Amino acid sequence: MTVSTAETPRGGPLHGLLVADFSRILAGPYATMLLADMGAEVVKVEGPRGDDTRTWMPPVRGEVSTYYLGINRGKRSIALDLREEADAEVARELARRADVVIENFKPGGMAKYGLDFEAVRASNPSVVYASISGFGSGAGRNVPGYDLMVQAMSGLMSLTGDADGPPYRAGISVFDVMAGNHATIGILAALHHRDVTGEGQHVEVNLLSSALTGLVNHSSAWAAGGVVPFRMGNAHPSLFPYEPLPTADNDLIVTAGNDGQFRKLCVVLGIPEVADDPRFAGNADRTERREELRPLLTEQLAKRGALEWFELLTEAGVPSGPINTIDGGFAMAEHFELDPVVEVGEGDRAVPTTRHPIRFSETPAVYKLPPPELDEHGAELRTWLTTPQENA
């Protein structure tokens, strides 16, 4: 189903799905942007003042926050004050027609508007209803969920920073993004279940659970081994070399994760005998004796610059990479022909944005709508939602 009465060209594997997006800030909007990229029709429901990220600036493009622009392409905006019954009724009708409803209110917060899962399911039994919270709908339901809090409470910050320094947050809201991805996965799985059975369901995602699964080897160290990991700067607790190493100019990430790669590294560095040294025979040996091995590597790396070593190591099949700023990261993606930037919208509304990360051979991602202005599609959507459906 599409909101517009105009015929919409087929595009994206989720073409025809209607998503009612009651989320804001990052995790939910990121998930719905991914769904929009894949062809879903996403209606972004905002309060009268709009999504908070509209005002999270600098930086800006024109007068609009680049934060907001980065996670809201492909959507239509309608401003509704859910405290007003007339607007709440419009919202309930949207939820009744939607294939997917997604929200990140405090658990239980949608009930007072008649928009909780049970209320929506009563009129829309096949709905896939996704809720994102900080700490779940149980004992943590009343704890506000912000990424920085979860980075602290999950243990991530205890792993980030120099061994002798203070804990640090990650440079992005990593668990908001991770929860958004998990919400997307959950929605797609529930849609498959619905296709098979006709049955909708409630999909729940919380930031803390996303964090704990996202800590992967560190989570397993505790859950399976009873070991509490702590920060080691840029070093890896279970691999060496797997960290930045100094060269003649800049540091270079070197990640020789197995014996074959380590041997190739030593050959490229001109020290093949080190690969035959019994002290460094296996990964466990190299990790245990990293303080002995590191100076042998850095002595050779000091003879060339980081980019030159990167080219030589890549040619030899040794994983490595320069440490870039963001612009350098985009330049690297261009170099690898990944076309990282696309334009969404046309004319004065065209906005450069990061390409959807998944490539589909038959149903490519679509970039049809720029991030909407507040209530940009409100009149159109109100008319559509107040017009009775045939065979409703």
N, C-alpha and C positions, 0 to 999 in steps of 0.2 A: 504494500500500500504506500502511495506517495501522497504527501500533503498537497502538492500543487496539482491543479487540474490539467495543467499542460503535460503533454507526453514527455517522459524523462528517458533519455537514451539509456539502454542497458549498460551497466558498468559496475564492476566490483562484485565479489562473491556474495555479498549480503544485500544486493539490490532487492528492493521490495519490502525490507524490514523497517518497521517504524519504532524508533527508540524515543521514549519520553525521559529526558535527562533532567532530574531534579537535583543534580549534584553541583558542587562548586569548589573552588580553589584548585586542587591539582589531581588527586587520585581519580576521582570520578570523571572530570572533564578530559583527562588524558585517555581513559578507557573509551569514552564516547567519541573522542576524536579518531581513535583507531577504528572504531566501528564505522564512523562516517567515511573514513578513507576507503574502507572496504565496501562502500556502496549503500550503507544503511541511511535512512532518512532520520536525522537526529533533530529533535526539537528541544532546544535549551530553555528551560523554564527558570527565569531569574526573578528575584525580588525587585521592588520598585527602584532600588538603588544599584541593582546589577551585581554581578559576580565581584567579589572582593578584589580579585586579581586585576580587574580593570584599572584599579588605582595603585597597584604595586609597581612603583616606578621610582627612579630611573632603572634601566634605560627605557626609551620610548621610540616609537616610529610615528612621526607627526605628533599627535597628542595622545596616542594610545600606548598603553603598557606593552612592551614586547613579551612580558610574561604571559599576559592574556592572549596575545596573538599566537604564541607558540603552542597553545593547547586547545584552541577553539575553532579551527577551520572546519568547514564542511557542515556547519550547523545553522539552524534557524533560531532566532531569539524571540521569545514572548515574555513580557514582564507581567507577572501576576502577583498580587498581594494575597497570599493564601489565608490571611486573617479576614479577608472580605469574602462573604459567602458566594457572591457572584463569580469572583475569580477562582475560588476553590472549586466551584462546580465546573468551570472550564477545565481546570486541572484534572478533575476526576474523569471528565469525558475524554481527555487526552489519554489518561492511563487506561481507560476502558478500551480504547481503540489500539493501544500500543502492543507490539510484540514483546518489547522489552521496556521495563521501567528500572531506572537506576537512581539511587539516592545515597547521600552521605550525611543525613541529619543524625543527631544523637539517637541511638536506638530507642524506638518508641515515639520519636518526635513527629513522625508523619501521621500518627493515629489521630491526633486532634483535628486533622484536616480531612479525615476519611480517605487517606492515601497510603495507609500501611498495607502490608502484603495481604492480610486477610480480607480487608475491605476491597482492595483492587481485585483480588481473585474471585470475590463473590460475583462481580460483574464481568470478569474477564478470566475464566478458568484456565486458559492456556497461556497466561502471561508468565514470562520469565522476569522475575523481580529480583534485582541485585541491590544489596545493601553493603556499604563500605563504612566501617567504623574504626576507631582507634584500638579498642580493646575488647571487641565482641559485645554480644547482647546479654551476657551473664553478669557476673559480679563487677565487670569493668564497664558496664553500660553508661555510667554517669561520669566517667573520666574523659575529658576532651582529648581528641586525638590529633596531635600535630607531629609532623615528621621528626623534628628535632627532639621532642620528648621521647619518641620511640627509638631514635638512634641512641639516646642515653640509656633508656630503660632496658633495651634488648641486649646491651653489651657491645654494640658496634663501636661506640666511642672509646671503650676500653681497649679496642684493637687498633685504633687509628691515631697515629702520631709517633714521635720518637719514644724509644723505650724509657728514657729518663725524663721525658717531658710530660705535659698535661695531655689529657684526652682531647681529641678533636672530632668535630662533625665532618661527615663527608661533604664534598664540595657541591653536591646537589641533594635534593630531597629524595634520597635513594629509595626509601620505603614507600613513599607516596607513589612513585613511578612503579615500583614492584607490585604494590597492591593494585594499581590500575591495570597492570598486565594480568595479574591473577584474576581480577574481576572480568576482564575480557575473555580469558580462558574459560572461566566458570560459565559465563553467559553462552559462549559458543557450545560448550558441552551440554548445557541445559537445553539449548535450541535443538541439538541433535536428538536428545531424549524426547523432546516435544514432537519432532518430526516422526519418531518411531511410535510414540504412544498417544500423542495428542495432549499430553499432560504438562502443565506448567509447573514451576516450583520456585522456591526462594533460595537464592544464592547469597551466601554471606561471606564477606571477606573482611579481615581486620588487619591493621598495620602491624601489630605485634606478631601475629602468626606469620605474616609475610616476611617479617624481619628474621624470625627464628629459622624458617626454612631457607631464607636467602643467605644466612651466615654459613651455610653448607658445611665445609670441613671443620669450621670452628664449633658449630652446633654439634656435629658428630663427635668431636673431641670430648665434649662434655657428656653428651647423651650416651655414647657407646664406650667411652674410655675413662670417664670421670676426671678428665683433665680440663682445667680452666685456662684457656689461652690468654696471653696478654700481648700488648702492642710491641712490635719489633721494628718500628719505622717502616721502611719499604722492603724489608726482608720477608721471606716466606718461611713459616715454621717447618715445612716438610720438604723443601726443594732448595738446591743451590747448584749453579747460579740461577737466580730468579729475582732480580732486583736491578736498580740502576747502578751502573759502574762508570767511573770517570774515564773520559777519553782525552785527547789532546785539546779539545775545546769544551764540549758539553757532555753531560751524562747520557748514557745509552742504556735502555732497558735490554737486558740479556736474559733470555729464558730458555736455557738448555734443560729440558724437562726429562730427558732420558739419556741412557749411556751413548746411544748413537749420535745424538745431537751434541753431547759433550765432546765426543771425539772429534766431530767436525769442527766445533769451536776451537779446539786446541790446534787443529791443523791450520785453520785460517789465521790464527794468532801466531803461528810459527813455533809452537811448542808442543809438537805431537807426543813427545815423551811424557808429558804430564798426564795424558789419557791412559798411559800404561803404568803409571805410578800406583802401586797397590793401595796407597793411602786414599786414593780417589777413585777406586774401582767401580763403586756403585753409588746410587743417589744417596743412600743412607750414610755412606762414608764421606761423600762430599759435603753433605749437610752438617755432619758432626764436626768436620774439619774445615768449615768454611773460612775461619780466620787464617788458616794456613794456605788455603787455595786462593782466596781473594787477591792477595798481593801478586801472585804469579800471573793472574789474568790482567790486573790493572797495569802492571809494568808493560805489557805488550799493547794494551789498548791506548796507552799514552802516546803511541807512535803515530796515530792517525786521528782524524776528527770523527765525530759521531755519525755524520751522514755517510762518510766514506766507508766506515765499518758496517753501517747498516746495509749498504749495497753489497759489500763483500760477503757478509754473513747471510743475507737473503739468497744470494746466488748459490751459496753452499748448503742452504736448507737449514740454517740455524735461526730460530725465532729471535728477533730483536726489533727495536724500534726507538726512534728519537722521542724525546719528551717535548711535545708541542704545546703551544697555547691553542685556544679554540680555533682561531683562524688557521693555524697550521694543521689542525685536525681536518677542517673542511678542505684545505688544499691537498692534503694527503688522499682524502676520499676522491677528489677530482682526478688526482694522479692515477688512482686505481680504477678510473672510469665508473665510479659508483653514482655519479650525478647527484650529489647530496642535497642540492637546493632545487626546489620547484616553485613555480608561481601559482598561487591560487587567487581566483578572481580576475577581473579585467579592468583595464583603464586605470583610473585614479584609485580604484579599490584593490588593485593587484598587490599582493603581499608575498615577498619571498619567504619560504618556509622550508623546514627540513623534510625531505622525502620520507614517505612511509617506509618502514624498515623491511617489509615483506614484499617479495616480488611474485606475482602470479602470472603464469604463462598464458592463461585464457581469460582471466577476469582481473585486469590490472587495477591498482588503486586509482581512485578518482579524486580530483581536486576542484570541485565545481563551485564551492561557495567560500568566500573569504570569511574570516572571523566576523561574526555579526555585530552590528551596533546594537545597543540595548533596545529591545522591543522592535527591532527592524522589521520583523515579519509578523508583529502582533496583530495588525488588522486582518491580514490574510488568514492567519491561524484562527483567530476568533470567529471569522466568518465560516471557515471550514468546520470548526468544532461545534458551532451552533446550528449547522445545517444537518437535518436528519439523514442518516445513512440509509441507502436502499438495503432491504433485507437485513436490517439491524435487529 
